[in-house]
Amino acid sequence: MGIAVFYHLTQSSVGQTAATILPRAYAASWRVMLRGRDLAGLQALDLALWDGEDSFLPHGLQGGAQDSDQPILIGTGAIGNAAQALMLVDGAETTPEEAKDLERVWVLFDGYDEAALNAARGLWTRLTAAGLAAQYWSEETGRWEKKTEKPARTI
């Protein structure tokens, strides 16, 4: 059982934050499912990863013949690449059952969007109530700071 890490975005974009996290996951040899709800937004992330200035991250959009081979799979559906990590954007969801088998779940949410804040709070409550460890990070001061942490517990 891994940990759910919540990122309260107030200064960085989803793309910037993903571009920081994903290379680290790839370097750790983790497969990642990046799940969102807005196909246009996911396609923009796909293009941003193809056009990365510093390095290329191998990835693909969900729905292709090679989904199971992708180190980073971007889509709206179920994990299709045997991922060890899940990145949630644009209010995408996971369940405690899905999350408990992963090394990491990253939840990136817009700190200026009340609906996104409420969705993230609800997900935090569901995951921690199921015994998963969680951390909450904020960048309100201009740099990322861990604001709270809840350890895993056995249910």
C-alpha positions in Angstrom: 0.0 0.0 0.0 1.4 3.3 -1.1 0.4 6.9 -0.4 -2.0 9.4 -1.9 -0.4 12.8 -2.4 -2.7 15.8 -2.9 -1.3 18.9 -4.7 -3.2 22.1 -4.1 -2.3 24.1 -7.2 -2.3 27.9 -6.8 0.7 29.0 -8.8 1.7 26.0 -11.1 -0.4 24.5 -13.8 -1.4 20.9 -14.0 1.1 20.6 -16.9 4.0 22.1 -15.0 3.3 19.9 -11.9 2.9 16.8 -14.0 6.2 17.6 -15.8 7.9 17.7 -12.5 6.4 14.5 -11.1 6.3 12.2 -14.1 10.1 12.2 -14.9 10.7 11.1 -11.3 8.2 8.3 -11.6 9.7 7.2 -14.9 13.2 7.2 -13.4 11.9 5.0 -10.6 10.7 2.6 -13.4 7.0 3.1 -12.3 4.3 2.8 -14.9 1.8 5.7 -14.5 -1.8 6.1 -15.5 -2.6 9.8 -15.9 -6.4 10.0 -15.6 -8.5 13.0 -16.3 -12.1 13.8 -17.3 -11.5 16.3 -20.1 -10.3 14.8 -23.3 -9.1 18.1 -24.7 -7.1 18.8 -21.6 -5.5 15.3 -21.7 -4.6 15.8 -25.4 -2.9 19.1 -24.4 -0.9 17.2 -21.7 0.0 14.6 -24.3 1.3 17.3 -26.6 3.2 19.0 -23.8 4.9 15.7 -23.0 5.9 15.2 -26.6 7.3 18.7 -26.8 9.2 18.6 -23.4 12.2 21.0 -23.5 14.5 19.0 -21.2 13.6 15.4 -21.9 11.1 13.1 -23.7 8.8 10.9 -21.6 7.5 7.9 -23.5 3.7 7.8 -23.3 0.6 7.4 -25.2 -3.1 8.3 -25.2 -5.4 5.5 -24.0 -7.3 3.7 -26.7 -4.4 2.5 -28.9 -3.2 -1.0 -29.6 -0.1 -0.3 -27.4 -1.8 0.8 -24.2 -0.4 -2.1 -22.1 3.1 -1.2 -23.3 3.0 2.5 -22.3 5.1 3.6 -19.4 2.8 6.6 -19.1 -0.8 6.1 -20.3 -3.0 9.2 -20.5 -6.8 8.7 -20.6 -10.2 8.8 -19.0 -10.7 5.1 -18.2 -9.4 2.2 -16.2 -5.7 1.6 -15.7 -4.6 -0.1 -18.9 -0.8 -0.4 -18.5 -0.3 -2.3 -15.2 0.6 1.1 -13.5 2.2 1.3 -10.1 1.1 5.0 -9.9 -2.0 7.0 -10.8 -2.1 10.7 -11.4 -5.6 12.3 -11.2 -6.3 15.6 -12.9 -9.5 17.6 -13.7 -11.5 16.0 -10.9 -10.8 12.4 -12.0 -11.6 9.8 -9.4 -10.2 6.6 -7.9 -11.5 4.3 -5.3 -9.8 3.0 -2.2 -9.8 -0.4 -3.7 -7.9 0.7 -6.8 -5.6 3.1 -4.8 -4.5 0.5 -2.2 -2.7 -1.6 -4.8 -0.6 1.4 -6.1 2.7 2.8 -4.9 1.4 6.4 -5.4 -1.7 8.3 -6.2 -1.2 12.0 -7.1 -4.2 14.3 -7.0 -3.6 17.6 -8.7 -6.4 20.1 -8.2 -7.0 23.8 -8.9 -6.9 25.7 -5.6 -9.1 28.5 -7.0 -11.9 26.2 -8.1 -14.4 25.5 -5.2 -15.7 22.4 -6.9 -12.2 21.0 -7.3 -11.4 21.8 -3.7 -14.5 20.0 -2.5 -13.8 17.0 -4.8 -10.3 16.7 -3.4 -11.6 16.9 0.2 -14.1 14.2 -0.5 -11.4 12.0 -2.1 -9.1 12.6 0.9 -11.8 11.6 3.2 -12.7 8.4 1.3 -9.0 7.3 0.9 -8.0 8.0 4.5 -11.1 6.4 5.9 -10.1 3.3 4.1 -6.7 3.3 5.8 -4.6 4.8 3.0 -1.7 7.1 3.9 -2.1 10.7 2.5 -0.2 13.9 2.3 -1.5 17.4 1.5 0.9 19.8 -0.3 0.3 23.5 -1.0 2.3 26.0 -3.0 0.6 29.1 -1.6 3.9 30.6 -0.4 5.6 30.2 -3.7 7.2 26.8 -3.0 5.8 23.4 -2.2 5.2 22.8 1.5 3.7 19.7 3.1 0.8 21.0 5.2 -0.5 17.8 6.7 0.0 14.0 6.6 -2.1 11.1 7.7 -0.4 7.8 8.2 -1.7 4.5 6.9 -3.8 2.4 9.3 -5.1 -1.1 9.2 -8.9 -1.3 9.0 
